[in-house]
Amino acid sequence: MIVLDDKNELRKTILTVTELFSADKDLELADLMRTSEITSEQTHYDNWNRGTYFYSIYITVSVDKFVKLQERLSGIEAKVQEKIELVLRPNENMHVGQVYIIPKSVPKLEWDRIADHFNKDEFIAEINYLKDIMISVSTGGQKIQEVNTEYQKRYTKVSTALKRLVIDNPNSFSDLWQWYARWSSGELPQYRDRRAFIGEMYSNLLNSLQETEQPELLNISVNMTGWERIDRTIKEIKMRLKQASNEEQFQTIGLLCRETIISIAQAIFNEKKHPTLDGVKPSKTDAKRMLDAYIAIELEGGANENIRKYARASNDLANELTHKRTANAKDASLCASATISLVSLIGILEDRH
């Protein structure tokens, strides 16, 4: 017998309703059921016919999604109620009195708290890795003994990041053998049950992360493959920018920006292709001379003079902040923003966008 007070039974019911919507080609409602937080509450009891229970179903969505659905709420709620009643049909003493779609504000995450490990896309990918491994080992795929060490290492990293973001970790299985004990206990006998359990476990977290915007400063719009050192330094800049509180710490951000600019200059400068403007061979740390030579060739012509000025100004700003004894948060933020933008600009020139 289905009892909607039971979270597992509610989960199975919602899963069935989702599949019914998919079978009807109603992909919007299938997606709504799949990605929303859904709860139930007994709201009425009638002692007729040995007792009849009435439940309200609450579908919680983000404010943005709620606004998009607002003009069609009644129709959508009625369709969901109809499908749930269809699933509950063998249970004569149980009915859905009402379905409510309700809005919930999505918290703003401070992504720079984890910038030394992940950006938004990397973090979501890491969580999906854990999710996929748990499904694989419990459905006849990979063997626990072959992947458990890697799983534990990445689980710890994700768990640490979630703590920094002040988010509860929905996954209590830090070891795949713990997960094995759970699914083999008889509670999740079929592959389908295990997939649904893991999907539900991570659903709200992944939806919240996807819906949360990442501040522009934290976005690098180019492929950093091969530029790993630059990528690491940028992540360090973001982390220190969040933590810095005195002149010395702000100056350190300037130094990191300077190192980043030197690294990007070294990565793209080709002595044969990019002759220096004054004919002087640049040293390995002469970012200004290397970048001027690079941009003069890659962005030649008067129309690109402003971009050339921008690249030089970014380098000059980092140098100035490094030696500024009264550096403050604004100085550090300007320097970090200019440096990250310069890396993105050069990445686009290098066809890494």
C-alpha positions in Angstrom: 0.0 0.0 0.0 1.3 3.5 -0.9 1.5 5.8 2.1 2.4 9.4 1.1 3.7 10.1 4.6 6.6 7.8 3.8 9.3 9.6 1.8 10.3 6.5 -0.1 6.7 5.8 -1.1 6.3 9.5 -2.1 9.5 9.3 -4.1 8.3 6.2 -6.0 4.9 7.8 -6.7 6.5 11.0 -8.1 8.9 8.8 -10.2 5.9 7.0 -11.7 4.1 10.3 -12.3 7.2 11.7 -14.0 7.4 8.6 -16.3 3.7 9.0 -17.2 4.2 12.7 -18.2 7.2 11.6 -20.3 5.1 8.9 -22.0 2.5 11.5 -22.8 5.3 13.7 -24.3 4.5 16.4 -21.8 8.2 17.1 -21.2 7.7 20.4 -19.4 5.7 18.7 -16.6 8.1 15.7 -16.6 11.0 18.1 -16.1 9.0 19.9 -13.4 8.5 16.7 -11.4 12.1 15.6 -12.0 13.8 18.8 -10.8 11.5 20.2 -8.1 11.5 19.6 -4.4 8.2 17.7 -3.7 6.7 17.1 -0.3 3.3 15.9 1.0 1.2 16.6 4.1 -2.0 14.9 5.4 -4.5 17.7 5.5 -7.8 16.0 6.1 -9.2 12.7 7.5 -12.7 11.4 7.0 -13.8 8.3 8.9 -16.2 7.2 6.2 -15.5 3.8 4.6 -13.0 2.7 7.3 -11.2 6.0 7.1 -10.2 8.2 4.1 -7.0 10.2 4.1 -6.5 13.4 2.0 -3.1 14.8 1.2 -1.8 18.1 -0.1 1.2 17.9 -2.4 3.7 20.8 -2.5 5.9 21.3 -5.5 8.6 23.9 -4.6 10.3 25.7 -7.4 12.6 28.7 -7.8 11.0 32.2 -8.0 12.1 32.6 -11.6 10.5 29.3 -12.6 7.3 30.2 -10.6 7.0 33.5 -12.4 7.2 31.7 -15.8 4.5 29.2 -14.7 2.3 31.7 -12.8 -0.4 32.3 -15.5 -0.8 28.5 -15.9 -0.6 27.3 -12.3 -4.1 26.1 -11.9 -4.0 23.9 -15.1 -0.5 22.5 -14.2 -1.6 21.7 -10.6 -4.7 20.0 -11.9 -2.7 17.8 -14.4 -0.3 16.8 -11.6 -3.2 16.0 -9.3 -4.9 13.8 -11.9 -1.7 11.8 -12.5 -1.1 11.2 -8.8 -4.7 10.1 -8.3 -4.2 7.7 -11.2 -1.2 6.2 -9.4 -3.1 6.0 -6.1 -6.2 4.5 -7.7 -5.7 1.0 -6.0 -5.7 2.8 -2.6 -9.4 3.6 -2.1 -8.8 5.3 1.2 -6.2 7.8 0.0 -6.7 10.9 -2.2 -4.9 14.1 -3.2 -7.0 17.0 -2.0 -4.8 19.7 -3.7 -1.5 20.2 -5.5 0.3 23.5 -4.8 3.2 24.9 -6.8 5.0 27.3 -4.4 8.0 29.6 -5.0 11.2 29.5 -3.0 14.0 32.0 -3.1 17.3 30.5 -4.3 20.1 31.6 -2.0 23.1 33.6 -3.5 26.2 31.5 -3.2 29.6 33.0 -2.6 31.4 31.0 -5.2 34.7 32.7 -4.4 34.8 30.7 -1.2 35.7 27.6 -3.3 37.6 29.4 -6.1 40.9 27.7 -5.2 39.3 24.3 -6.0 36.3 24.8 -8.4 34.3 27.2 -10.5 30.6 26.6 -10.8 30.8 24.2 -13.8 33.7 22.2 -12.3 31.9 21.8 -9.0 28.7 20.5 -10.6 30.8 18.1 -12.8 32.5 16.8 -9.6 29.2 16.2 -7.9 27.9 14.4 -11.0 31.0 12.2 -10.9 30.1 11.1 -7.4 26.5 10.5 -8.4 27.5 8.5 -11.5 30.0 6.3 -9.6 27.4 5.5 -6.9 24.9 4.5 -9.6 27.5 2.5 -11.5 28.7 0.3 -8.6 25.2 -0.4 -7.5 23.8 -1.4 -10.9 26.4 -3.9 -12.2 28.9 -1.4 -13.5 32.3 -0.6 -11.9 33.7 -2.6 -9.0 33.9 -0.8 -5.6 37.5 -2.0 -4.9 38.6 -0.4 -8.2 37.1 3.1 -7.7 36.6 3.5 -4.0 39.9 5.3 -3.3 39.3 7.9 -6.0 35.7 8.3 -4.9 36.7 8.9 -1.2 39.3 11.5 -2.3 36.8 13.4 -4.5 34.0 13.0 -1.9 36.2 14.7 0.7 37.0 17.6 -1.7 33.3 18.1 -2.5 32.3 17.9 1.1 34.9 20.5 2.1 33.6 22.8 -0.7 30.0 22.4 0.5 30.9 23.4 4.0 32.6 26.6 2.7 29.4 27.4 0.8 27.4 26.6 3.9 25.4 23.9 2.2 24.4 20.6 3.8 25.9 17.6 2.1 23.0 15.3 1.0 25.3 12.4 0.5 26.3 10.7 3.8 28.2 7.9 2.1 31.8 8.9 2.3 32.8 5.3 1.5 31.3 3.2 -1.3 31.1 0.2 1.0 28.7 2.2 3.2 26.6 2.7 0.1 26.8 -1.0 -0.6 25.5 -1.8 2.9 22.5 0.4 2.3 21.5 -0.9 -1.1 22.1 -4.6 -0.3 20.0 -4.4 2.9 16.9 -5.1 0.9 15.5 -1.6 1.0 16.6 -0.9 -2.6 16.3 -4.2 -4.3 16.2 -3.2 -8.0 18.5 -1.1 -10.1 15.7 1.3 -10.8 15.3 1.9 -7.0 19.0 2.7 -6.6 19.1 5.1 -9.6 16.0 6.9 -8.3 17.4 7.1 -4.7 20.7 8.6 -5.9 18.9 10.9 -8.3 16.6 12.2 -5.6 19.4 12.5 -3.1 21.4 14.9 -5.3 18.4 16.5 -7.2 17.8 19.5 -5.0 21.5 20.3 -4.6 22.2 20.2 -8.3 19.2 22.2 -9.1 20.2 24.9 -6.6 23.7 25.1 -7.9 22.5 25.3 -11.5 20.1 28.1 -10.7 22.6 30.1 -8.8 24.5 32.8 -10.7 28.2 33.0 -10.5 29.7 36.5 -10.2 31.4 37.6 -13.4 34.8 38.0 -11.8 34.9 34.2 -11.2 34.2 33.3 -14.9 37.0 32.6 -17.3 35.4 32.3 -20.7 38.3 30.4 -22.3 39.6 26.9 -22.3 42.4 26.7 -19.8 43.8 23.3 -20.9 47.6 23.7 -21.2 47.4 26.8 -19.0 47.1 25.0 -15.7 49.6 27.2 -13.9 47.7 30.3 -15.0 44.5 28.7 -13.9 45.8 27.8 -10.5 47.1 31.4 -9.9 43.8 32.9 -10.9 42.0 30.6 -8.4 44.5 31.7 -5.8 43.8 35.4 -6.6 40.0 34.8 -6.2 40.5 33.1 -2.8 42.8 35.7 -1.4 40.6 38.5 -2.7 37.8 37.0 -0.5 40.1 36.7 2.6 42.3 39.8 2.4 41.8 42.5 5.0 45.1 44.5 5.3 47.6 46.3 3.1 50.1 43.4 3.0 47.4 40.9 1.8 46.1 43.3 -0.8 49.7 43.8 -2.1 50.0 39.9 -2.3 47.1 39.9 -4.7 48.9 42.4 -6.8 52.0 40.1 -6.8 49.8 37.1 -7.9 48.3 39.2 -10.7 51.8 40.1 -11.8 52.8 36.4 -11.8 49.7 35.6 -13.8 50.5 38.2 -16.4 54.1 37.0 -16.7 52.8 33.4 -17.1 50.3 34.3 -19.9 53.0 36.4 -21.6 55.4 33.4 -21.5 52.6 31.1 -22.8 51.9 33.1 -25.9 55.1 34.9 -26.8 57.0 33.6 -29.8 60.3 35.3 -30.4 60.3 34.6 -34.1 56.7 35.6 -34.7 56.5 38.5 -32.3 59.5 40.9 -32.6 59.7 43.4 -29.8 58.8 47.0 -30.5 62.2 48.4 -29.5 64.3 45.4 -30.7 65.4 44.4 -27.2 65.2 40.7 -26.4 62.8 40.4 -23.4 63.8 38.5 -20.3 61.7 35.7 -19.1 59.8 38.0 -16.7 59.5 41.0 -19.0 55.7 40.6 -19.5 55.2 44.1 -20.7 57.7 43.8 -23.6 56.4 40.3 -24.6 52.7 41.3 -24.5 53.3 44.5 -26.4 55.1 42.5 -29.1 52.3 39.8 -29.1 49.5 42.3 -29.4 51.2 44.4 -32.0 51.2 41.4 -34.3 47.9 39.7 -33.3 46.0 43.0 -33.2 47.8 45.2 -35.6 46.4 48.4 -36.9 45.1 51.6 -35.5 41.6 50.1 -34.8 43.1 48.0 -32.1 45.1 50.6 -30.3 42.6 50.7 -27.3 43.1 47.0 -26.7 46.8 47.4 -26.8 46.5 50.1 -24.2 44.3 47.9 -22.1 46.9 45.1 -22.0 49.6 47.5 -21.0 47.4 49.1 -18.4 46.7 45.7 -16.8 50.4 45.0 -16.4 51.1 48.5 -15.1 48.2 48.2 -12.6 49.5 44.9 -11.1 53.0 46.4 -10.8 51.7 49.5 -9.1 49.6 47.6 -6.6 52.5 45.3 -5.7 54.5 48.3 -4.5 51.6 50.3 -3.0 52.0 50.5 0.8 48.4 51.8 1.2 46.8 49.2 -1.1 43.1 48.6 -0.2 40.3 46.3 -1.2 39.3 48.4 -4.2 42.8 48.4 -5.6 43.0 44.6 -5.3 39.6 44.1 -6.9 40.5 46.4 -9.8 43.8 44.6 -10.3 42.2 41.1 -10.2 39.4 42.1 -12.6 41.9 43.6 -15.1 44.2 40.6 -14.9 41.4 38.0 -15.4 39.9 40.1 -18.2 43.4 40.2 -19.9 43.6 36.4 -19.7 40.2 36.1 -21.2 41.1 38.5 -24.0 44.3 36.6 -24.9 42.4 33.3 -24.7 40.0 34.6 -27.3 42.9 35.7 -29.5 44.3 32.2 -29.2 41.0 30.7 -30.2 40.3 29.2 -26.8 36.9 30.8 -26.4 
